[in-house]
Amino acid sequence: MLFPDLKSLFATTAATSGIIQFLSGVPVCKGFVDTGTTGESEPTTFVAGLLSSSLWLLYGIAISDTSTIIVNSIGVLLQFSYVVTYYIYAIRKSQVLKYMSVFIVVLLLTLLYLYFDTNPDRKRYHMGLLCTFVTIMFFAAPLMTLHKVIRSRSTRSLPFPIILMTFLSSVQWLIYGTLLGDPFMKIVNVIGTLLSAFQLSLFVIYRDQPVQAE
């Protein structure tokens, strides 16, 4: 009886932390609105987040897991709104359109695959692999500005709220994936925990460094 209760508990906590993680983009986008520009931030975090949420939603449907479906349905809506906000205030709008074109192509190809493949076990396996790959890209997206962080000795190009909540959410989903016995959830969240922990360490390393002028 204890195991089902524990599984139910972490289904709730993982879902809650996942939703909070998605909401962590709100203060980042508020910064765009307040300053009227996206500054040094990259659109990859938001577009990769949108693609990751979309694919995990499809995976949740494939494995019939309610928590995964609910969280990622909310995630798709929020991440899409972040991409739109980023685009409005983007310095290089063509870059956003390029990434969104890739998102549309990948999503359409995935939907076509799911439609034509009639083997449910094979579909779940391939979707799991794809979700794992794309989510690792999402976790690593902030590292695209790593050279800026090291050169300027400043973490202002890194979205701290998103990285912090990614770390906390990854830990929760790692535990839930372990309880479910889902290898893809376990693998992707081990990597997510490690990558986000590394990114958080940069805020400690450079916390007392002066911000260089533009």
Secondary structure, DSSP 8 states (H G I E B T S, - for coil): -HHHHHHHHHHHHHHHHHHHHHHTHHHHHHHHHHHTS-TT--THHHHHHHHHHHHHHHHHHHHT-HHHHHHHHHHHHHHHHHHHHHHHH-S-HHHHHHHHHHHHHHHHHHHHHHHH---HHHHHHHHHHHHHHHHHHHHHGGGGGHHHHHHHT--TTS-HHHHHHHHHHHHHHHHHHHHHT-HHHHHHHHHHHHHHHHHHHHHHHTTTS-----
